[in-house]
Amino acid sequence: MQNACVKHIHKSLPKTRFAVDFAPVPGTEDLYMRLVVHPYTKWEDLIAFVLHVSDEGKRFLGEKGVPNSFN
């Protein structure tokens, strides 16, 4: 389910200045997200990005019936 969540979040990301992809964790089949940020990116934009990822992850897990313990 972790990999499905990573793919769901990646697909949900709006087109922005951020370069985001996902890749396998070496030696496993698990995925992780990679983010490249320009050094002059506004702090507020980073916060908005992290909040989007958090909200989408919670939404995905909620749809799968996983209790939300991150409030």
Secondary structure as the mmCIF struct_conf table of DSSP 4:
data_model
#
loop_
_struct_conf.conf_type_id
_struct_conf.id
_struct_conf.beg_label_comp_id
_struct_conf.beg_label_asym_id
_struct_conf.beg_label_seq_id
_struct_conf.end_label_comp_id
_struct_conf.end_label_asym_id
_struct_conf.end_label_seq_id
HELX_RH_AL_P HELX_RH_AL_P1 GLN A 2 SER A 12
HELX_LH_PP_P HELX_LH_PP_P1 LEU A 13 PRO A 14
BEND BEND1 LYS A 15 LYS A 15
BEND BEND2 ARG A 17 ARG A 17
STRN STRN1 ALA A 19 PRO A 24
HELX_LH_PP_P HELX_LH_PP_P2 VAL A 25 VAL A 25
TURN_TY1_P TURN_TY1_P1 PRO A 26 GLY A 27
BEND BEND3 THR A 28 GLU A 29
STRN STRN2 LEU A 31 VAL A 36
TURN_TY1_P TURN_TY1_P2 PRO A 39 TYR A 40
HELX_RH_AL_P HELX_RH_AL_P2 TRP A 43 GLU A 63
TURN_TY1_P TURN_TY1_P3 LYS A 64 GLY A 65
#
